[in-house]
């Protein structure tokens, strides 16, 4: 139990109402989630202030702002309040105090970036588990404690939920935390109250411009992970992937605050005093497994490290580089080829990330979470590099989520049209938007991309298939031996959100069923025309 007086001291808040002697045992941002004796964190909302619902909760007290206090004071039975200027700024530190600062009992790794957060977190989790550590993971595909799933709804949960999760992890013996940190979480203060031992940046490409006004705003939100001090400390070590100008800028920001490991997947610049990691060579096997040699220079004595990953794509080389640097930074161990952490990377598969679906077909079929321009380009470019036959073709099933960044839709379509031989535009999660409007925006971009190459390849396909299952079946029926198709956008998701209703839908299951149907039909390609 924690007294309101102590919490007010932490956040500099003003106590109002009958607060004397009141103590709280938990915190929540949802009024229905507050348990008896809990603290309700009442934030202003787009439609109503959270304090409006305080009277119907079981809260013993409320953390709110001046507007919320006025609402609560007008209630028949006013509740004790801690009043602050910005509730979101203080929810994290206040919740951390209530739950006993669980992050201080964990070695913590926070990973931010547009793409690669989930894959990198999976790699780090597996490596730490195989090294004998007890690991908690929080990210896009959910929360796990020592490999056991715990249901959550956000990539980075709201601060009170997050602190409760960390306390549960500590209670269940976790020693390390691997967490995806979204730009929304950084902007909204969800990770305040956590000091990261390692903070990592993967990359930046266009996404979430429905939330961030510009790409520069998006970048600055990510930079908060490296700039923001908690308990007077910056992140212990920064790990920055310097693939482009965004990474180089983030490296320069991080260096102002923390010891920094700079990563160069495409090759290294001249090493300075700080450690630099770079990929020296790669070898891709026919199955998609990648053997990688990296060099580590600067800082300690230069060395090399050989390892393998079981995932295709140049971007997964970069993800593995970030993962290894995080592991070495958080454990303090010098990794070698025989280290359990390094060996663990060879077997990691991430649901919905370049996930192969094999049902006996004679072409490559996969599901990927690519739902932003940079990710679509990375997936299609990787397939071009992977397919050994220059006559092999690539097809993509592509949609875009509703109530999200509108500007990226034609860009995604154009990239697909330029890089794929067949584009099947379909629905993703339309949410509350008109699905046809979303499809038309993607299709317009795809037609622009396709037009540039139709003279060289008149067989290029670009069509709208509204029903997602039918679009997947169309891609399967289009594919010939040696081709590749990718169902993009939803990845690991198990539902499709349409007009407020979540319909069961799993891209992997639907793709597998379409492949099974084709194989069962006994389609024989042996006599097909050579391309």
C-alpha positions, 0 to 999 in steps of 0.5 A, a space after each residue: 500500500 502506498 499513501 497519497 501523500 507519498 505519491 503527491 510528493 513524487 509527482 509534485 501534485 496537489 492533494 484535494 478532497 478527503 485524502 488524509 490516511 488514504 492508501 492505494 494498492 494498484 493503479 489503472 487507466 480504465 475506470 472498469 479496471 480499477 480494483 477496490 483500493 485502487 488509484 484511477 488515472 483519469 486522463 482527458 479524452 477526445 470525447 469525454 474526460 476520464 474523470 466523468 467515470 470516476 464515480 462509477 469506479 471502485 477507486 479509492 482515489 484519482 490522479 487527474 488534472 484541474 479539469 478532472 478535479 472540477 468534475 469529481 468535486 461536483 460529484 455527490 461523493 467527491 473522491 480524494 484527488 492528486 491533481 497534476 498538470 499532465 496526467 500522462 506525464 506522471 502515470 508511469 512514475 506514480 504507478 512504478 511507486 505503487 508497484 514497488 519499482 519492478 523495472 529496477 529489479 530487471 535488466 531492461 532492453 527497450 527497442 524502438 523503430 518503424 520495422 523490426 521491433 518484433 523480430 528483434 525482440 524475438 531474437 533477443 528473448 530466445 537468446 537470453 532464454 537459451 543462455 539461462 535467463 528468465 525473460 519477460 517480453 512485451 510487444 506487438 504479438 503480446 506479452 510472455 513471461 518465460 515463454 508463457 503468453 499473457 494477453 495484452 492489447 497494445 504494443 506498449 501497454 498504458 503505464 499503469 498496466 505496464 507497471 503491473 505487468 513488470 511486477 508480475 514478471 518479477 514475482 514470477 522470477 524474471 530477471 530480464 525484460 525485452 520490450 518493444 517501445 512504440 512512438 505512441 508510447 514514448 509520446 504519451 509517456 507510457 514508459 516513464 518510470 522505467 530506466 532502460 539498461 539498453 535502448 535500441 533503434 532499428 530504422 525509420 520509414 513512413 508510418 503513423 502520420 495520422 498521429 505524428 504530423 510529420 516524419 520529423 515529429 515521428 523521428 523526434 518521438 522515437 528519439 525520446 527513448 534516448 534523450 529522456 532521463 528517468 531517476 536522473 539517468 539516461 539509458 545505460 547503453 544505446 544500440 543504433 542501426 545506422 542504415 540511413 540518415 535517420 539512423 545516423 542522426 539517432 546515433 548522434 543524438 544517443 551519443 550525447 547521453 549514453 555510451 553508444 554501439 553503432 551498427 552498419 549492416 551495409 558495411 562499416 565506416 571508419 571506427 572511432 573510439 566507440 564500438 562499431 559493428 558491421 556485416 562483412 559477408 553473408 551467404 544465403 542457402 536455398 532454404 532461406 537460412 543466412 550465414 553472417 560474418 560480422 566485424 566488431 571494431 573500436 572500443 575493445 580489441 577488433 574481432 569477428 563473429 560468425 552466426 546463422 539466422 533461419 529467416 530470409 531478407 536483408 532486413 533480418 540481417 540488420 535485425 539480428 545485428 541489433 539483437 546481438 549488440 543488445 544481448 552483449 550490452 545487457 549481459 556484459 558478455 563477449 559473444 562467440 560463435 559457441 555462445 548459447 545466445 548466438 546459437 539460439 538465433 539459428 532457430 528463431 521464427 517470428 509469427 507473421 514476419 516472413 513466415 513461410 506457409 508450406 502445403 506441398 505447393 511448388 512455389 514460395 508462399 509467405 505471410 508478412 506484417 508489412 503494412 507501411 511503405 518501407 516494409 513493403 519495399 523491404 519484403 519485395 526487394 528481399 524476395 527479388 534477391 532470394 529467388 534464384 531463377 531470374 524468370 521467377 515472378 512475385 505476387 503480393 496481396 496488399 491492403 491498408 488499415 482504416 483510420 490510419 495514415 492516408 498518405 502512405 496508401 498510394 505509396 505502398 501501392 506504387 512500390 508494390 506495382 514497381 516491384 511485384 509482377 502481380 498486385 491483388 489490392 484488397 481489404 486489410 482492417 477497414 475499421 470505420 472507413 469505407 473499404 472501397 476508398 482505401 482500396 482505390 487509393 492503393 490501386 491508384 498507386 499500384 497502377 502508377 507503379 505498374 505503368 512504368 514496366 507494362 511495356 517490358 512485361 505486358 502480363 503484369 497483373 494489377 486488380 482489386 479483389 475486395 474480399 481478402 480470402 478471395 484475393 489470397 486465393 487469386 494470388 495462389 491461383 496466379 502463381 506458377 512453379 518457382 514463383 513467390 507470393 506474399 500476403 502482406 499487412 496483417 501478419 500475426 493478427 487473428 481478426 479483421 476489424 470492419 465497422 466496429 466488428 472483429 471478424 475471425 481472420 488469420 492470413 496464415 490459415 487462409 493462405 494454407 487453406 488456399 494452398 491445400 485446395 490447390 494441391 488437392 486439386 492436383 494442379 500439374 505444372 510439369 507441362 506448363 509453358 516456360 516463361 
